[in-house]
Amino acid sequence: MTQHVAIIGAGIGGLAAALALLRRGIDVDVYEQATDLKEVGAGIQTTPNGSRVLLELGLGDELQRYATFSKGKDTYLWNTGQKRPFMPLGEQSVDSYGAPYVTFHRADLHGMLLRAVLQAKPGAVHLGKQLDALSQDDRGVRMRFVDGSEATAPLMVGADGIHSRVRQILLGPDKPAFTGCMAWRGLIPAEAIQGTIDLVGGSMWLGPTAHIVTYPVRQGKLLNFIGMVDQDNWLIESWNAAGTTEECLADFAGWHPHVQRMVRNITIPYKWALMVRAPLERWTDGRITLLGDACHSTLPFLSQGANMALEDGLILARCLQAYGEDAGHALRSYEALRRPRTANITRSSAEQVRRVHNPELADPAEAQRYIEREWGQQQVEERYRWIYGYDARTVSLESAA
């Protein structure tokens, strides 16, 4: 079995992969370019396909401590606030999928994974290591960092995000296409919206040219807000570019007063352009592979970015455990298993924009018929079952062997 793997990137995907490997007795070193590990203030939805990975990694107690267990989701019409349930969760999620639907403050999920990795191997995470160059031969991979230091390992995993340096070195610059949408994201203190906004379940406000997703984090102490708008005046793909409350209010002019109240109370409204990338035909080269957003970044319309990375990490660890004597075969098997599913997620997320931004939602009568047709509980369950029902713990490795 391969005894040592280097991982570039200590985000959620990189740490999940590190923990999955360490749990299987495979040594790991994680190299992170940041000098201080912290996550931008934002929420994250961990759907059953992702939460069962966390349970498999031995994080059940931490899940109880840090996760918020959502009771369900409702749709709201953008201007009238008319409400309709569309996704029952809570115990029904566990009954249907064997795992809960939970939400986190991103820093809490990241911290859970980081502590578990460092408990399994103190000193596993190396900060201030920005990758500059790499090379490989039949013995392993050599990495050179911007600070002049070097490291070697038999295998390397690039888990360094949307703007992956590893991907650029392996495959050249990518060509993301602007979707015509930008997103607002931020956290709202519960006391600022108490009594008007649901702090125990999720919501989706549907409009003709925009939509909003909200859900509670930290057991309802904060509400996570994401608003996606059809517009082309912001083209920077970054989660930590701050906008202003006035800009955000302008994008939701005419929306229900509850929406206006949420926007006015976002602590810091961050904005980023939504870019789409075609699924990669390959992302493994010899002893190097990619993981998470580095190889299959996805739009947020299905809330699957982090969940795909969690699945990746567990499948990668299973392949290395099963085929570790032939490292190249292990990495190719991992890619072959993950490529069809992640491509489907990527494409389905891009197609979802037509469902959440639709001109029929401009007229109240047409809007109700549209919501009944597209967002009824049965339609939603049929549309999401293939996503939530996937089990990275048990999916057969033989199909890629």
C-alpha positions in Angstrom: 0.0 0.0 0.0 1.2 3.6 -0.7 2.5 4.9 2.6 2.6 8.7 2.0 0.5 11.3 0.2 1.1 15.0 -0.1 -2.0 17.2 -0.3 -1.9 20.8 -1.6 -4.6 22.8 0.1 -6.0 22.7 3.6 -9.6 23.6 2.8 -12.5 21.3 3.5 -11.7 18.9 0.6 -8.0 18.7 1.4 -8.6 18.1 5.1 -11.4 15.5 4.5 -9.1 13.6 2.2 -6.2 13.8 4.7 -8.5 12.5 7.5 -9.8 9.7 5.3 -6.3 8.6 4.4 -5.0 8.8 8.0 -8.0 6.7 9.1 -6.8 4.0 6.7 -3.2 4.1 7.9 -1.8 6.1 5.0 0.6 8.9 6.0 -0.3 12.4 4.9 1.3 15.9 4.8 -0.9 18.8 3.9 0.7 22.0 2.4 -1.3 25.2 2.7 -0.4 28.6 1.2 -2.1 30.6 3.9 -0.1 31.5 7.0 -3.2 31.4 9.2 -6.0 28.9 8.8 -9.4 30.6 8.9 -12.5 30.4 6.8 -14.5 33.4 5.6 -17.7 34.0 7.5 -20.3 32.0 5.6 -22.6 29.0 5.9 -22.4 25.6 4.2 -25.1 23.0 3.6 -24.0 19.4 4.1 -26.6 17.2 2.4 -27.0 13.5 3.4 -24.4 12.4 0.8 -21.9 14.6 2.5 -22.9 14.1 6.2 -22.6 10.4 5.9 -18.9 10.9 4.9 -18.4 13.0 8.1 -20.0 10.2 10.1 -17.7 7.6 8.4 -14.7 9.8 9.3 -15.7 9.4 13.0 -17.0 13.0 13.5 -20.5 12.0 14.8 -20.0 13.8 18.2 -18.7 16.9 16.5 -21.7 16.8 14.1 -24.0 16.9 17.1 -22.0 19.8 18.7 -21.5 22.1 15.7 -24.1 21.3 13.1 -27.6 22.7 12.8 -30.2 20.1 11.9 -32.6 21.6 9.5 -36.3 20.8 9.9 -37.1 21.4 6.2 -37.3 24.0 3.4 -40.0 26.3 2.1 -40.3 28.4 -1.0 -41.4 32.0 -0.9 -42.6 34.2 -3.7 -40.2 37.1 -4.2 -42.7 40.0 -3.9 -45.7 38.6 -1.9 -43.8 36.3 0.5 -46.4 33.5 -0.2 -45.0 30.4 1.4 -45.1 26.7 0.3 -43.2 23.7 1.8 -41.1 21.8 -0.7 -38.4 19.7 1.1 -39.2 18.0 4.5 -36.0 17.2 6.3 -35.2 16.4 9.9 -36.1 12.8 10.8 -37.4 12.3 7.3 -33.9 12.9 5.8 -32.5 10.2 8.1 -35.3 7.8 7.3 -35.0 8.4 3.5 -31.2 8.6 3.2 -29.7 7.2 6.4 -28.0 10.5 7.2 -29.0 14.0 8.2 -29.3 17.2 6.3 -27.3 19.7 8.3 -25.8 23.2 8.0 -22.6 24.7 9.4 -20.8 27.9 9.8 -18.0 27.1 7.4 -15.4 27.8 10.0 -16.9 25.2 12.3 -16.9 22.5 9.7 -13.3 23.4 8.7 -12.2 23.4 12.4 -13.8 20.0 13.0 -11.8 18.5 10.2 -8.6 20.3 11.1 -8.7 19.2 14.7 -9.3 15.6 13.7 -6.4 15.6 11.2 -4.0 17.1 13.8 -5.2 14.6 16.4 -4.5 11.8 14.0 -1.1 13.2 13.1 0.3 16.2 14.9 2.2 18.5 12.6 0.5 17.2 9.5 -0.5 20.6 8.2 2.3 23.0 7.0 1.4 26.6 6.6 2.9 29.3 4.4 3.6 26.8 1.6 2.5 28.3 -1.6 3.2 25.9 -4.5 5.5 27.3 -7.1 6.5 24.3 -9.3 6.4 20.5 -9.3 7.8 17.6 -11.2 7.4 13.8 -11.1 9.2 10.6 -12.1 8.7 6.9 -11.5 9.7 7.3 -7.8 7.5 10.2 -6.8 6.6 13.9 -6.9 8.9 16.8 -6.0 7.2 20.1 -4.9 8.9 23.5 -4.8 7.3 26.3 -2.8 7.5 30.1 -3.1 9.5 30.3 0.1 12.3 28.2 -1.5 11.6 25.0 0.4 10.9 21.7 -1.2 9.1 18.4 -0.4 8.7 15.0 -1.9 6.1 12.3 -1.7 5.2 9.2 -3.7 1.8 10.7 -4.6 0.3 14.2 -4.6 -3.3 15.5 -4.5 -4.2 19.0 -5.6 -7.0 20.2 -3.4 -6.3 23.9 -3.9 -9.6 25.2 -5.0 -11.1 26.9 -8.0 -7.9 28.7 -9.0 -5.8 25.6 -8.5 -2.1 26.0 -9.1 -1.8 22.2 -9.4 -4.4 22.1 -12.2 -2.7 25.0 -14.0 0.6 23.2 -14.0 -0.9 19.9 -15.1 -3.5 21.1 -17.6 -2.7 24.7 -18.4 -5.0 27.7 -17.7 -8.7 27.0 -17.7 -11.3 29.1 -19.5 -14.3 29.7 -17.2 -17.4 31.3 -18.7 -19.4 33.9 -17.0 -22.9 32.7 -16.3 -24.5 36.2 -16.3 -25.2 35.8 -12.6 -23.5 37.2 -9.5 -24.1 36.2 -5.9 -24.3 38.0 -2.6 -23.4 36.2 0.6 -23.3 37.0 4.2 -24.4 36.2 7.8 -27.2 37.9 9.7 -27.4 37.9 13.5 -30.6 36.2 14.7 -31.7 39.0 17.0 -31.9 41.4 14.0 -34.6 39.3 12.2 -36.2 37.4 15.1 -39.9 36.9 14.5 -39.9 37.5 10.8 -37.4 34.9 9.3 -37.4 31.2 9.9 -34.4 30.3 12.0 -35.0 26.5 12.3 -35.4 25.7 8.6 -34.2 26.8 5.1 -36.0 29.1 2.7 -35.7 29.8 -1.0 -37.2 33.0 -2.3 -37.9 32.7 -6.0 -38.0 35.6 -8.5 -38.0 36.2 -12.2 -34.3 37.3 -12.4 -32.9 36.4 -8.9 -33.4 34.0 -6.0 -32.3 33.9 -2.4 -31.4 30.9 -0.2 -31.3 31.2 3.6 -30.6 28.7 6.4 -29.7 28.9 10.0 -26.2 28.1 11.3 -24.8 27.8 14.9 -28.1 26.4 16.1 -30.1 29.5 14.9 -27.8 32.2 16.3 -27.0 33.3 12.7 -28.8 33.1 9.4 -26.8 32.5 6.2 -27.9 34.5 3.2 -27.1 33.8 -0.4 -28.7 35.9 -3.1 -28.1 35.2 -6.8 -28.9 37.9 -9.4 -28.9 38.0 -13.2 -26.5 40.8 -13.9 -23.1 41.4 -15.6 -21.5 44.3 -13.7 -19.3 42.2 -11.4 -16.9 39.7 -12.9 -14.5 38.9 -10.0 -14.6 35.2 -8.9 -13.7 35.6 -5.3 -15.6 34.8 -2.0 -14.0 37.6 0.0 -14.7 40.7 -2.1 -16.9 42.9 0.0 -19.8 45.0 -1.4 -22.1 47.4 0.2 -25.5 47.1 1.8 -26.8 49.8 -0.7 -25.6 47.7 -3.7 -27.3 44.6 -2.4 -30.5 46.5 -1.6 -30.6 47.8 -5.2 -30.4 44.3 -6.6 -33.5 43.3 -4.6 -35.5 46.4 -5.1 -39.2 45.6 -5.1 -38.8 42.4 -3.1 -40.8 41.6 0.0 -40.1 43.7 3.2 -38.6 40.5 4.9 -36.0 40.4 2.2 -35.2 44.1 2.6 -34.8 43.5 6.4 -32.4 40.6 5.8 -30.3 42.6 3.4 -30.0 45.6 5.8 -28.8 43.3 8.6 -26.1 41.3 6.7 -22.9 41.9 8.7 -20.7 42.1 5.6 -22.2 41.5 2.2 -19.7 39.6 0.1 -20.1 39.4 -3.7 -18.7 37.1 -6.3 -19.2 36.4 -10.0 -20.6 32.9 -10.9 -18.4 31.2 -13.4 -19.0 27.8 -15.0 -16.3 25.4 -16.2 -16.8 22.5 -18.5 -16.2 19.1 -16.8 -12.6 17.9 -17.2 -12.0 14.9 -19.4 -9.2 13.9 -17.1 -7.5 15.3 -13.9 -4.9 12.6 -13.1 -1.4 12.6 -14.5 0.9 9.8 -13.3 1.3 10.2 -9.5 -0.7 13.4 -9.3 -4.5 13.9 -9.1 -7.0 16.6 -8.3 -9.9 16.8 -5.8 -12.9 19.0 -5.2 -13.1 22.5 -6.8 -9.7 22.0 -8.3 -11.1 19.5 -10.8 -14.9 20.0 -10.8 -16.0 23.4 -9.5 -19.8 23.7 -9.5 -22.3 26.5 -9.3 -24.0 26.8 -5.9 -27.5 26.0 -7.2 -27.6 22.4 -5.9 -25.4 23.1 -2.8 -23.0 20.4 -3.8 -19.5 21.9 -3.9 -18.3 20.9 -0.5 -20.3 17.7 -0.6 -18.5 16.6 -3.8 -15.2 17.3 -2.1 -16.1 15.2 0.9 -17.2 12.3 -1.4 -13.9 12.7 -3.4 -11.8 12.4 -0.2 -13.4 9.2 0.9 -13.4 7.5 -2.5 -9.7 8.5 -3.0 -8.8 6.9 0.3 -10.8 3.8 -0.5 -9.0 3.4 -3.9 -5.6 3.9 -2.4 -6.4 1.3 0.3 -7.6 -1.2 -2.3 -5.0 -0.6 -5.0 -2.2 1.0 -3.1 0.4 -1.4 -4.5 -0.2 0.1 -7.9 -0.5 3.9 -7.2 -1.2 4.9 -10.8 -4.0 2.4 -11.0 -5.5 3.7 -7.7 -5.5 7.3 -8.9 -7.0 6.4 -12.3 -9.7 4.3 -10.5 -10.5 7.2 -8.3 -10.9 9.5 -11.3 -12.9 7.0 -13.3 -15.4 6.6 -10.4 -15.8 10.3 -9.7 -15.8 11.8 -13.2 -19.4 10.7 -14.3 -21.0 11.8 -11.0 -19.2 15.1 -10.7 -19.9 15.9 -14.3 -23.6 15.3 -13.8 -23.6 17.5 -10.7 -21.8 20.3 -12.6 -24.2 20.2 -15.5 -27.3 19.9 -13.4 -26.2 22.8 -11.2 -25.8 25.0 -14.3 -29.2 23.9 -15.6 -30.9 24.7 -12.3 -30.6 28.5 -12.9 -33.5 28.3 -15.3 -35.6 26.8 -12.6 -34.9 29.3 -9.9 -34.9 32.4 -12.2 -37.9 32.2 -14.5 -40.0 34.9 -16.1 -43.2 33.1 -15.1 -42.5 34.2 -11.5 -43.1 37.8 -12.4 -46.9 37.3 -12.4 -48.5 36.1 -9.1 -51.0 33.8 -10.8 -48.5 32.3 -13.2 -46.0 32.1 -10.3 -48.2 29.8 -8.2 -48.7 27.4 -11.1 -45.0 27.4 -11.8 -44.1 26.7 -8.2 -46.6 23.9 -8.0 -45.2 22.4 -11.2 -41.5 22.8 -10.5 -41.3 22.8 -6.7 -43.8 20.4 -5.4 -42.5 17.9 -2.8 -42.8 14.9 -5.1 -41.0 16.6 -8.0 -38.2 17.8 -5.7 -37.7 14.4 -4.1 -37.4 12.8 -7.6 -35.0 15.5 -8.7 -32.7 15.2 -5.7 -32.7 11.5 -4.7 -29.8 10.6 -7.0 -27.7 13.3 -5.3 -28.6 12.7 -1.7 -28.8 8.9 -1.9 -25.2 8.4 -3.1 -23.1 6.6 -0.6 -19.3 7.1 -0.9 -18.7 4.5 1.8 -20.1 1.6 -0.2 -20.2 2.5 -3.9 -18.4 -0.3 -5.7 -14.8 0.3 -6.8 -15.0 -2.5 -9.3 -16.6 -0.4 -12.0 -13.4 1.5 -12.3 -10.9 -1.4 -11.6 
